[in-house]
Amino acid sequence: MSTSDPLSEDFQFRALMENTEDSIYFKDRECRLIRVSHRMAQNLGFSDPSELVGKTDIDLFGEAFGQRTFLEDLRIMESNEPIIGLVESRLLGPTEMNWTLTTKVPLHDGSGAVVGLLGITREINELKRTELDLQHLATHDPLTGLPNRYLLVDRLTRNLAHAKRARSIFAVFFIDVDDFKAINDAHGHEFGDLVLRSIGAILTGTIRGSDTVARIGGDEFVIILETLGGRQDAKLVADKILRRIAKPFTLDQHEVKLTVSIGISFYPDNTGDAEVLLRAADYAMYLAKGQGKNSWQLCPKGKPGSAKGFRTE
């Protein structure tokens, strides 16, 4: 049967290697490429697939990524076990990541001995971007881009576990904008949204990179101040936030004057789970409201109660 006959295996194999959108490649026992598809050659910047013959992943992708795949390929050939649907990532530049889905199977000769492997790799960048976007939407506030309540509780729970092991102190701030309704009433909700974004930016710029600022709804924000040297550190941060928020600024040609009320709870003073610490800080925020605008209050030691919100011990 002629190799140009569409029914011949050679014709079908060449058609696959020349026209598939996936990167297909064959490697020998030394993990050197012995044949690659046209798509793979194009993706790597080669005009002729034969230019890749004899090269290794270290030659093509560098030591870090190449060494990882080299050890992976050896394991596949030595164990005679394939890898199906492996998701891999490779940094292409300072911020650009290339995501792929790869299947690798060992190749056997007529006697059944493993003589190499076959790999099929598909780029899944668009799919991965969609997945990451959905993950971000599920864990972040769409208005400010800050962590939402779901991510906040997750981080707070992790911080609790760390603090218990390390016997360390950390603080939770519950922050409410004073008279925020008046801003919406005077300038509209779109302007109010701009103000909330500005508040988020001010809070983020006031704390350490290791700390967390979250928006949990309306004009309410929460800050987790991770491991502290002492409770005085949190008080200094609270004073700093009050000063920065109270400093007038111009937004959309309007002068904005704001104040906030801050409630502070501490671990281990207000023991319990993440929700307990949040309720304790929330209660302290209402104590601050009662003292007047632009102030902070500490939550007393104890546990959140029911109708009265908090019960001291």
C-alpha angles and dihedrals in degrees: 000000000000119000087232090058107109088220094059119102092228092054092048092047092051091047090053094048093046101043111029118109091219126085108248122186143166124212132191126227090277089057092249118144113251099173136004136184123254090247092056091050091050093047090054094046099256123130096201123045090213089069088071097054112117095017125121130213088256089059092049105035107021135255101294100050094030095053090050094053091042091059090043092052092048091052091051092051096042095046094038088224123129129225114227124198099353112180111215134176130203127187110237097179141345092302108002118102125192114211123199140178112217137188120189126184131180118252120225133201125221092281093051096254117142109249101168142315142271120223131192117189128184125189111236100178096129092047091048092048090053090049092049091047090053091048090051092049090050093052105031138064108252094215102051102016089233123133112280128223093277094056092039093057090046092053092043091052091050091048090051092053091049093047092051091053095043095037088230135149127242135168138223121208121201107198127192125181112237114240094350091157089068090060092053091045093050101041108013134255095283090060089044089056090053089052092051090051089051092050090051090052092048092050092047091050092051100057136058122274090246092058126083132236116191135177111217099180143309110001095334123116132178129204127196111203104199125213109351131197088223144331091272089069091063092048090054091051091049091053090049092052092050091052095047095046092046092054106102117241137179120247125176089345092306125111109234122207115184141170130185137202117225130200118195130202126179137208120252093019093063100036125192136073130320093278091052092055091048093050090047091052090045090053091049089051090059088050087054091050088054091054092055135265126315097030143112133218135193121233113241117245111271143068132296111265130203121253096009093046096231139039121198121215 
